[in-house]
Amino acid sequence: MHCVRKVTEDLFWVGGNDKRLHLFENIHPIEDGVSYNSYLLLDEKTVLFDTADWSVGRQFIENVEYVLDGRKLDYMVINHMEPDHCASMEEIILRYPDVKIVSTEKALMLMHQFNYDVDANFIQVAEGDTMSFGKHNVVFVEAPMVHWPETMVTFDTTDGVLFSADAFGSFKSLDGALFADEVDFDGEWLNEARRYYTNIVGKYGPEVMDLLKKAQTIDIKIICPLHGPVWRKDIGYILDKYIHWATYTPEEKGVLVCYASMYGNTENAAHILATKLHEKGMHSVHMYDVSKTHVSYLIGEAFKYSHLALLSVTYNLNVFPSMENFVQDMKRLNLQKRVVAVVENGSWAPQASVLINETLDEMKQMTVLNEEVSVLSSVSKMTESELDSLADSIIESMSQSY
């Protein structure tokens, strides 16, 4: 049975929601599921904007057939060739063999790699090309590395609708909602939108800024992403978030305290540091055990806050593996412009601080506080005093760096 929503008078959401999948891209936990968005335009010509993951393929096909209501499908615009959006392409082609497929040259290369036979009906477009489907006219805008090299976005100049590919997307299934103004986005969706962006697209901040600069030249009234809710109000809100994330600018002044502890002594140091921060008036303190928290959540929080405190036990003369993974992930995703405090622990040969600092030195615009705190097995009166001084330095740096 079909399950569709109307976006505008002649544009329909025909995607699907997956609440069974546990790991997005087989790596990121999605406890609240994810949506796969596809949009169908009814004009003099019918136009499908992207498809959906095969996990919701049956629902997607039923939705397309219902909205078409016996009409043929004239065009299929592919903005992004990742399988969670293109997996149902072949089924569409089988059911509508005359459909014209519109996308970029690089997308065609990927279609061949996915073994899609599209050459006979392929229409290649590039930056600035336009098409008319009747009342609706669109312009194509290339968005390379947001977050694949073939990605483009499509802008409907008639209604001001931006089909934004993976930009402005989010984890979470829609659960009957469609528009961001139908949900408590700030309270229930923002963390998942940030986690989606930072882990999926975060590495490509300059490329995202290039796309945002292009977006500033057009009159966007509606944003239709491939995951998450559609934006039709307060578009400046989500644009502002994207500018922060794409420029690696902290959203909030606060301290993310992440610790790796084997027997509780490094965790104790983390609690002492957090307590001292609160006692000194810094109440935006957020603590995570990196061994219990999936790294995708840690990355989302690291993009949010201005300061990081990394406390790690030494393990086999190295950084504890879960902390090492987190620090390396920050580096891989290009996180920058943060102030970092480092605390190590070790019973006979502490090494964690040196190794963490080496990675931080390879990152851009990361300020590492000079106070070195080395816990020898457990917190002593001396290291408690050092943690107190470290808390002072964190708070003092906030007025200088944020």
N, C-alpha and C positions, 0 to 999 in steps of 0.2 A: 504494500500500500504506500502511495506517495506521501512525502512529508516535506513540504516546501514552504518558503516564506517569500513575500513580495518585498523587494527593496525599493523600487519605484513603480510607477504605473505599468511599465513594460519590461522591467528587469526583475528576475526571480533568483533567489538562492535555491540551488538544487543539489547541495552537497550532502554530507552525512556526518554523523558523530560516532566515534569509536570509544566506548567506555570499557572495552575488554583489554585493550593493549596496555601492557605494564611498562614498557620501555619505548620511548620515542627514539627512532634511529638505533634501536637496540642498545641504548646507553643511558638516556635521561628518563628517570622515573616520571610517570604521569598518573598520579593517583586519581586525578579528576578527569582523565581522558583527554581527548583532543578532537577538534573538528577539522574536516577536510572540506573547504569551501569551493564551490563552483557556481558560476552565474550564467543564466540563460536570458538573452535579450530577444524580445519579439518585436521586430520592425518589419519593413518590407522584406528584409532578409532576416533569418534567424541566426543568432550567433551564440556559441557556447564559449565562455571564457574559462579555460582550464578544465581539468577533469578531477578525479578523486582517487584516493588510494583504493586498491582492490579489496581491502577489508570492508569497505562500505560500498563496493561496486554494485551490488544488487539494488540497494536503496537509491544510489545515484542514478542508475539506468531507469528505474521506475519514476524518479522525479523528472528526468529529462523527457521521457515519453509523455508524462502527464501534462507538463507545461506546453510541449509542442502540440499536443492534442490533434495529432494526425498530420501536422505540417512536416515538411522535410527540414533537415538541418543543413543550412547553407554553409556556415563557417564555424571553424573551431580555432580560436586564438589561444596559443600556448605561450604563456608568459614565463614559465619555469618548468624545466624538464626533470626535476627530481621525482623519483618514483611515487612518493606519496601524493603527487599531483598528476602524474602522467600515466600511472599504471592502468587506468581505464581507457586510455586513448584507443587501443586496439579494438576494444569492444564497441566503442563509438564508430570507428571506421567500418567494422563489420556490419553494424546495423544501419549506418548511413554512408554507403560507399561513395557517394558523390560529394561528400563534405569537403570543402576547401580548408586546408590546414595553414594557418598564418603564424609565422614565427621567424626567428633570426637564423642566420647562416650557421652559427654555432649550435643552435638548437637542432637544426637538421642533422648535423654531425652526430649529436647524441641520440637522435631518433634512430639513426642507422645502427649505433652501438647497442641500442635496446631492441634491435631487429624489427623496427616498425617500417612497413612498406608504404611510404608516404610520397615518394618522388612525383608521381603523376599528378597529385592534387596539391602540391606544396606551393605556397605563395611566400616568398622571402621578403621580409621588411627590415628596415634599419632605422636608425635614429632620425626622427622627424618625418618619416613617411606617414601618410594619412590614408584612411579608407572611409567610405560612406556606405551605410547599410540601409539607407532610406532617410528617415528623420535624423538618425544618429550618425554623427561623424566622430571618428577617433583618430588620435595621433599616437604613434609608438615612440617610446623613450627607452633607450638602452640603459640598463642598470648592471653592468658587469661587476661580478664579485659581491653582489647583494643577493645571495651569497655564492652563486655559481657563475661561471664566466658567460653563460648564454642568456642570463636573466634579462628580461625587459619588463616594463610596466606599460599599461595601455590607459590612455586618458580619453574618456568620452566628453568631448567639448560641448555637446548638446546639453547634458544634464550635470556636468561637472563631476562625473564619477571617475575615480582613480582605481583601476584594478592593479593592486600594488604588489602582486606576487607574495613573497615571504616577508616583505616589509610590513610593519605594523601588525604582525601576527602575535599569537599567544597560545600557550598551552591551555588546557581545559576544554571540555565539550560544552556546547552551547546550551544544552538542556532545555530546548524550546525557545530560548531567547535568540535574537539575532543582532540587535543593535546595542552598542555600548551603553546607551542611555536607558536601556531596559534592565541593567544590572548595577550592582554596587561595584563599579569598576575599581575605584580606588581602594576599597576595602577587601574585595574578593578576587580581583583579577590582576591588579597591578604587579604583584610579586611574581605571578606566573608569566605575565607579559615581559617583565624584566628578565626572568630566568630564561625564557625562550630567546629573547634577543641576544643576551650576553653569551649564551652557550652556542647558539646557532650562527649568529651573524657578528658577534662582538669583535672578532679579529679584524673586521673590515670597516673600521670606523671612518677612515678617509673616503672610502667608496660610498658609504652611506651618506656622508656629508655632501658628496657630489650629487647624489640623488635628491637630497633635501634642498639643495640650492636650485636644482631644476624645478622642484615642486613649488618653490616660492614664486615662480614665474607664471604659474597657472592658477586658475580660480577653482580650487578643490572644494566641493560641497559634500561629497560622500567618498569615504575610503572603503574599498572592498578587498580585504586581505584574504590570503589562502588558508589561514587558521585564525580562529577567534572571532570576536564580534565586529560588525560593520560600524564605522563611525559616520554619523550624520549630524552630530552636535559636538560642540567643544573640541573641534579638531585641533585647535591650538594647544590643548592640553597634551595630547599624545605627541604632537610635533615637538613640544618643549622637552618631553621625556626623551625622545629620540635624539635631540640635539645634545642633551647631557650624556647619554650613553655613547653616542658616536664620537664625541670629543673627549670621552673618558673623564668628564667633570663630575665630581660627587654630587648626588642629589641632596644629601643631608650631612650635617656635621655630626659625627658619631664614631664610635669605636667598635669595630668587629674583632672580638676576641676569639681566636681559634686555637685550640690546643690538641696536642697528641700526647697521650699519657698511657703508660703501660700498667702501673700499679697505683695510680691516684696521686702521686706526688707532684707531677707537672700540672695535673688538674687542680690541685690545691693552690699552686702558684697562680693559676689563671683566676681562681675565685678571689684570692687575695688582691690581685691587681684590679679586678672588676670592682671589688668592694671599695678599694681606695679611690678609684675614679668616681664612684657615686658619692663617697664622703667629701670629695673635693668639689662636688657640684656638677659633674658630668653624668647625666642620667640617660643619655642615649648610648647604652652599652649592650651589646648583643653577643652572646657567648655560644659557641658550637664546639662539640667534640668531633674532630675531623674523621675519627674512626666510625662514628655512628651516622654522620650526615653525608648524604651523597654530594659529591663535589659540585654538581650543577647548582645546588642550592647555595653553596659557599661562594661560587662565582657570582651569582646574582646579588648576594649581599655585599661582596667586595666591590662591585660596580656602584652600589648604592651609597656606601659610607666613605667618609673622608680619611679615616685612620684604620689601620690594621695592627693588631697585636698577635704575633705568631709565637706560640710557645710549644717547643718540641723536645721530647726526649731523644737522646742519641741512640741509634739502633744499628748494631754491627758497624760502628764507626761511620755511620751515615745518618741522614735525616730519617725519622720514622716514616715508613712507606706512604701512609695516607697523607701526612703533611707534605712529603716530597711531591706527591701527585697534585695536591692543591697548588703548591707554589709553581710547579711546572705548568699547570693549566693556566694560571694567571699569566704566565709568560707567553704561552701559546696563543692566548686570546688577547694579547696586546694591552692588558691592563696597565695603566700609568697614572701619574699625578696623584699618588697616595703617599701618606706619611706612615712609616712602618716601624713598630717596635718589635724586637726579637729577643726571646728568652729561651735559653737552652737548659737541658738537664742531662746529667751523665754521672755515673758513679765513679768512673776512673779515667775516662778520656772523652770529655764533652767535645763534640764536633758540630753539632747542629747549627749553631749560630754562624760559624764560618761558611758552611755550605749553603745555608739559606741566603746569606748576604751575597755570596757569589752569584746566585741566580738573580737576586734583586738588582745587583749592579749591571746585569745584562738587560734590564728592563728600562723603559724610558721614564724620566722624570719621577723616579721613586726616591723619596727622602727617607733614609734610615737614621733613626735617632741614635746618638752616639753612646748613650748609656748601655753598657753591656752587663746583662744579668745572667749569671751562670749558676744554676742550682746544682749543688753536689749532693745527689741522692734525694734530699728533701730540703724544704725551706728552713733556713736558719734565721736567727735574729739579724744577721748581716744581710742575707738576701731579702728579708722582709723590708729592711731599710732601703735596699736597692730598688725593690719594686715600688716603694713609696716615691722615690726620686723619679722613677720611670713614669709613674702616673702624673707627677708634676710636669715632666717634659712633654708628655702627650697633650695635656691641657694647654700648656704654654704654646705649643706648636700650632694649636688650632687658630689662635688669633693671628698667626703669621702666615698660615697656608690656606686659610679658607675664608 
